[in-house]
Each structure stands twice: as C-alpha cells, then as structure tokens.
Amino acid sequence: MNDRKIRWGVLSTANIGLTKVIPAIMKSPHSEVVAIASRSEATARAAADRLGIPRAYGSYEALIDDPEIDAIYNPLPNHLHVPLTLAANAAGKHVLCEKPIAITADEAAQLRAARKDRLILEAFMVRFHRQWQRASEIVASGELGEVRLIRALFTYFNADPANVRNQAGIGGGGILDIGCYPVTAGRYFFDAEPVRVVAMVERDPDFGTDRMASAIADFGQARQLVFSVSTQLVRAQSLEIVGTKGRVEILIPFNPAADASTAILVDHGEAPDGSLSRREIMPPSDQYADMAEAFALAALGQDALPWGVEDAIRSMRVLDALRESEVTDGWVKVVAD
C-alpha cells in the first residue's frame, strides 16, 4: 500500500476542529496536519502550538494558497462553507467540509462547478462509524422485515447569543445544525430520498433561529422518518430503525465517545420493554478518524468515496423543504433530481 500521506490544512480554530477532528485526522495513517489558519495569526499560532501543527496562518487565503497542502478541512460557520470550499478547490485542494455543506440547496449546487479532479465531501462522520454500518447490514439482511419507520431525537441546550448556532443570518438554528443528522439517517438506512416533508417549528424570540422542530419525511412505499431536534432542550439523542419483524436501536447514534465501546440493540418484540433485545457491542471507534482515513485513501487514488457533491445537494433539498413547510404550514414536496 502507498505510504504517502495527505497533507491537511485546517480553516479556522473552531472548537469542533480543535477537540474532535484535528486530533482524529492525526490518527489517520495516511494523513498529517501541517497548517492551521485563523483571522488572527496569534490565535492560529496558539492552536498550532497546542496541537503540534508546524505552520500557522493569519488568513484563510494564505493557507489555501500554500502549495504544500493537499486537502482542506473547512469547519467555518455555515455561510462560509461553499465560498471557502470553492476557493480551496480552485487552488487544487481536496475539501472535507463540515455539515451542512451549505445554507440552501441552490448554494450547494454551486459546488457542481468545482474541479472534478478534486474531492469534496460533506463531513457526516456518522456514516463511517461501525455502528451505523452494522445497522445497515442488519437492515439489508432482511432480519427486520420491511423497514417502514425511522425515529430520531437529537437535542442540546445552547442559549449563548455569541454562538454561531444562534445567529440566524449566518445559517444558525437547529434544522441546519442537527436536523441534518436524522435526515441523513433516513436517507442512509432507507437508501432512498424522501418525496415530501412536513415540519412544526418553534423559534427563539430573540435569536430568530429555529430552536425546536419536529418533522415527518415521507419516503414513499409506506416508509416514514419521524424526528425532533432542539438547540434548547436537555442533551439527548436516539435512533430507532423499525421493521415488520424487528427493530434496531443505536444507543448513541450521533456522537459516541471515540475511546469507548458502543452498542446497538436488535429487538424482535419478545418483550414490550425491549428487555430481551440482542445487544451487539461495537469496539471503540473514532468516527472522525475513520472518515479522515477514508478521505485520505480516496485522495491518494486508492479507494473511492461513496458520497460527494450530489449527495450533499440532495440532503440540502430536504432541509430546504423542511424550512419551507414552516412557512407554508403544510406538506412540501422535496425537489427530485
């Protein structure tokens, strides 16, 4: 196997990068982080020193222009995802961009004009975790019968007005920040696209962001995704995949600890409380590191990524339809290819 490593540069000193993704990229056998940028060189240097990164830049443009960088990780606020991803792509870099890849599907569609010889991937790390892959295998095996319902919950409490998640003008709010996870789960486990959605949304009176939303996505053929998300409820998460013969529950579906085992439950209804479920234990897995390694191998030409720009656009279309449903107070068709 090729022992060459992809050289990464990181745009911004966002917390998710410093605490989760950069350390994970460093675990990838085919990756090395060589530079980080901030709008303040002092901030970038402090982050670089903390993480042992060789180079620090005081502007995003300087990092993008560095000819010794192969790939960019873009964890900037949502409104900067597409512009900086396109800039990095034009400079010949591969780009791993945080989710959601854009604020709207039309904005995401701008990525179609990007160079096709460079990768662009929306950073849905959950799809690289063994627990999601194992649940998908169980669905495909037929053990659950006909899968007709996916049910999800994802909530946390954040009322900080300075936090980008609470700034409506730059793509804040729960639907974009965490509603994208249940949408991804529905599309991943049904292996299909929803045809219509309906949502009930409650907005923060000061921030103007959607702080709580519940939704139904109709995938056709008697298949439904039902979920609730909130940025101002107690921290919680759950995901169930329910069929005519059984169900799978992923206990910590979205951000399990990288250094701890996880579990999924497979229940065939022997006991109403699920106490007779089969528990399958997944070994510790850093889903960010697994994603970085898959990305690096694809960038090196040793493997192919199953998702790209078109997948991200399809996801954004669902998020667009959910927000339109709030305005129209009814069902909204999801734009098809």
Stockholm file with secondary structure:
# STOCKHOLM 1.0

chainA/1-337         MNDRKIRWGVLSTANIGLTKVIPAIMKSPHSEVVAIASRSEATARAAADRLGIPRAYGSYEALIDDPEIDAIYNPLPNHLHVPLTLAANAAGKHVLCEKPIAITADEAAQLRAARKDRLILEAFMVRFHRQWQRASEIVASGELGEVRLIRALFTYFNADPANVRNQAGIGGGGILDIGCYPVTAGRYFFDAEPVRVVAMVERDPDFGTDRMASAIADFGQARQLVFSVSTQLVRAQSLEIVGTKGRVEILIPFNPAADASTAILVDHGEAPDGSLSRREIMPPSDQYADMAEAFALAALGQDALPWGVEDAIRSMRVLDALRESEVTDGWVKVVAD
#=GR chainA/1-337 SS CCCCCEEEEEESCCHHIIIIIHHHHHHSTTEEEEEEECSSHHHHHHHHHHHTCSEEESSHHHHHTCTTCCEEEECSCGGGHHHHHHHHHHTTCEEEECSSSCSSHHHHHGGGGSCTTSCEEECCGGGGSHHHHHHHHHHHHTTTCSEEEEEEEEEEECCCTTSGGGCGGGTCSHIIIIIHHHHHHHHHHHTSCCSEEEEEEEECTTTCSEEEEEEEEEEETTEEEEEEEESEEEEEEEEEEEESSCEEEESSCSCCCTTSCEEEEEECSSSTTSTTCEEEEECCCCHHHHHHHHHHHHHTTSSCCSCCHHHHHHHHHHHHHHHHHHHHTSCEECCCC
#=GC SS_cons         CCCCCEEEEEESCCHHIIIIIHHHHHHSTTEEEEEEECSSHHHHHHHHHHHTCSEEESSHHHHHTCTTCCEEEECSCGGGHHHHHHHHHHTTCEEEECSSSCSSHHHHHGGGGSCTTSCEEECCGGGGSHHHHHHHHHHHHTTTCSEEEEEEEEEEECCCTTSGGGCGGGTCSHIIIIIHHHHHHHHHHHTSCCSEEEEEEEECTTTCSEEEEEEEEEEETTEEEEEEEESEEEEEEEEEEEESSCEEEESSCSCCCTTSCEEEEEECSSSTTSTTCEEEEECCCCHHHHHHHHHHHHHTTSSCCSCCHHHHHHHHHHHHHHHHHHHHTSCEECCCC
//
